[in-house]
Amino acid sequence: MKQSIQIIAGKYRGKKLSFPPIANLRPTTNRIKETLFNWLMHDIHDANCLDAFAGSGSLGFEAFSRGASYVTFIEKDKLAFQNLIKISASFDTSILRVIHDETLKYLQLSLSKNITPFDIIFFDPPFSNSFPYDCLNILANDKVTNPNALLYVEYNENITLDPETWTKLKQKQAGQVIYTLYRKSVVAVS
């Protein structure tokens, strides 16, 4: 039985996005999305966004609806990936890009490619795995993220990031979910 999420604001407000039942897939709740996008309201327009561990694509599609200039989704689960392709096609736009890969592998490849660095990263890995700090080390690289890039992390425990690389701006908790917004520090890795 399919489940659905809803875009809560922007051009596609109210649009329902269906997704199949997939183990460990837990879309960000509307309550958390509302808080997050209030935090991002002055930064989301024209931003180049990365929805890592995309799953349902809830955060990336919300960013798209609110005016992001480009959204890249990375998802390794085949069923979730196929669903993201289907949803993206329903918008009939070229600014949504869906990649079937592991987030770490994609980011490692990004270091050697000439990509447009990301402005905002949505980082919501599965709770069942240990936290993928390796990905965050790559995201600190100026080839992957712009100076002053924003990193949103959603996880089931409080994590600690290197304050020389990521400055914590805001943090909240809803049930078992701890969600935090960081800004890339001025001194970054090249």
C-alpha positions in Angstrom: 0.0 0.0 0.0 1.4 3.4 -1.0 1.9 6.2 1.5 2.0 9.9 0.7 3.6 13.1 1.8 2.5 16.6 0.9 4.4 19.7 -0.2 3.5 22.3 2.4 4.3 25.6 0.8 5.4 27.3 -2.4 4.4 26.9 -6.0 3.3 23.3 -5.6 1.7 23.7 -2.1 -0.8 20.9 -1.4 0.6 18.5 -4.0 0.6 14.9 -2.7 3.6 12.7 -3.5 3.1 9.0 -3.1 5.8 6.5 -2.3 5.8 2.7 -1.8 6.4 1.1 1.7 10.2 0.7 2.0 12.0 -0.5 5.1 13.7 2.2 7.1 12.1 5.0 5.0 10.8 7.7 7.2 9.8 11.0 5.5 10.4 14.2 7.4 7.2 15.2 9.1 5.4 18.3 8.1 6.0 19.8 11.5 9.8 19.4 11.1 9.7 20.6 7.5 7.8 23.7 8.4 10.5 24.6 11.1 13.3 23.8 8.7 12.0 25.8 5.8 11.3 28.7 8.2 15.0 28.6 9.1 15.9 28.5 5.3 13.4 31.1 4.1 16.0 33.6 3.2 18.4 31.1 1.6 16.3 28.6 -0.4 15.4 30.8 -3.4 17.8 30.1 -6.3 19.8 27.7 -4.1 21.5 24.6 -5.6 20.3 21.8 -3.2 21.4 18.3 -2.5 19.0 15.8 -1.0 21.3 13.1 0.2 19.7 9.8 1.3 16.7 11.2 -0.5 14.2 8.4 0.3 10.8 9.9 -0.4 12.3 13.2 -1.6 10.2 15.2 0.8 12.9 17.8 1.5 14.2 18.2 -2.0 10.7 18.5 -3.5 9.8 21.1 -0.8 12.9 23.1 -1.7 12.0 22.9 -5.4 8.4 24.2 -4.6 9.9 27.1 -2.6 12.2 28.3 -5.4 15.4 26.3 -5.4 17.2 26.7 -8.7 18.3 23.1 -8.8 17.8 19.9 -6.7 19.9 16.8 -6.9 18.5 13.6 -5.2 20.8 10.7 -4.3 19.1 7.4 -3.4 20.6 3.9 -3.4 17.4 1.9 -2.8 16.1 0.9 -6.3 12.4 1.2 -5.5 12.8 4.6 -3.8 15.0 5.7 -6.8 12.4 4.6 -9.3 9.7 6.5 -7.3 11.8 9.7 -7.3 12.2 9.4 -11.1 8.4 9.1 -11.4 7.7 12.0 -9.1 10.3 14.2 -10.8 8.8 13.5 -14.2 5.4 14.7 -13.0 6.8 18.2 -12.6 8.0 18.4 -16.2 11.2 20.3 -15.4 14.9 19.9 -16.0 16.0 21.3 -12.6 15.4 18.0 -10.7 18.1 15.4 -11.0 17.8 11.9 -9.5 20.9 9.7 -9.1 20.9 6.0 -8.2 24.0 5.6 -6.0 25.3 5.5 -2.5 25.7 9.0 -1.1 29.4 8.5 -0.1 30.3 7.1 -3.5 28.6 10.0 -5.3 30.3 12.6 -3.1 33.7 10.9 -3.6 33.2 11.1 -7.4 32.1 14.7 -7.1 35.6 15.6 -5.9 37.1 14.7 -9.2 34.4 16.1 -11.4 33.6 19.7 -12.2 30.2 20.0 -10.4 28.4 23.2 -9.4 28.9 23.3 -5.7 25.8 23.0 -3.5 24.4 25.8 -1.4 22.1 23.7 0.8 22.5 20.0 1.7 19.7 17.9 3.3 21.4 15.1 5.1 18.9 12.6 6.5 20.6 9.2 6.7 18.8 6.0 7.8 18.7 5.7 11.6 19.5 2.0 11.4 23.1 2.7 10.3 26.0 4.3 12.1 26.2 8.0 11.3 28.1 8.6 7.9 30.7 11.1 9.1 32.8 10.3 5.9 30.2 12.1 3.8 30.4 15.2 5.9 34.2 15.4 5.5 33.7 15.5 1.7 30.8 18.0 2.0 33.3 20.4 3.7 35.3 20.5 0.5 34.9 23.7 -1.6 34.6 21.6 -4.8 31.4 20.1 -3.4 29.8 23.0 -1.3 30.0 26.8 -1.6 31.4 28.9 1.1 28.7 29.5 3.7 26.8 26.5 2.5 24.0 25.3 4.8 23.8 21.7 6.0 20.6 20.3 7.5 21.1 17.1 9.5 18.3 14.9 10.8 19.3 11.9 13.0 18.2 10.0 16.0 21.0 11.0 18.2 23.0 14.2 18.8 26.0 14.2 16.6 29.1 16.4 16.9 30.7 18.0 13.9 34.0 19.8 13.7 33.3 23.4 14.7 36.1 24.6 12.5 34.2 23.2 9.5 30.5 23.4 10.5 29.0 26.0 12.8 25.8 25.0 14.5 23.1 27.6 13.9 19.9 25.9 15.2 18.8 22.7 16.7 15.5 21.2 17.8 14.1 17.8 18.8 10.8 16.2 17.9 10.3 12.8 19.5 13.4 10.7 18.7 14.4 13.0 15.9 17.1 15.6 16.5 17.4 18.1 13.6 20.1 20.7 13.3 21.1 23.4 10.8 24.8 24.1 10.3 26.7 26.7 8.2 30.0 25.9 6.6 32.7 27.8 8.4 34.7 30.4 6.4 37.9 28.3 6.6 37.1 25.2 4.6 38.9 22.3 3.0 40.1 22.6 -0.6 
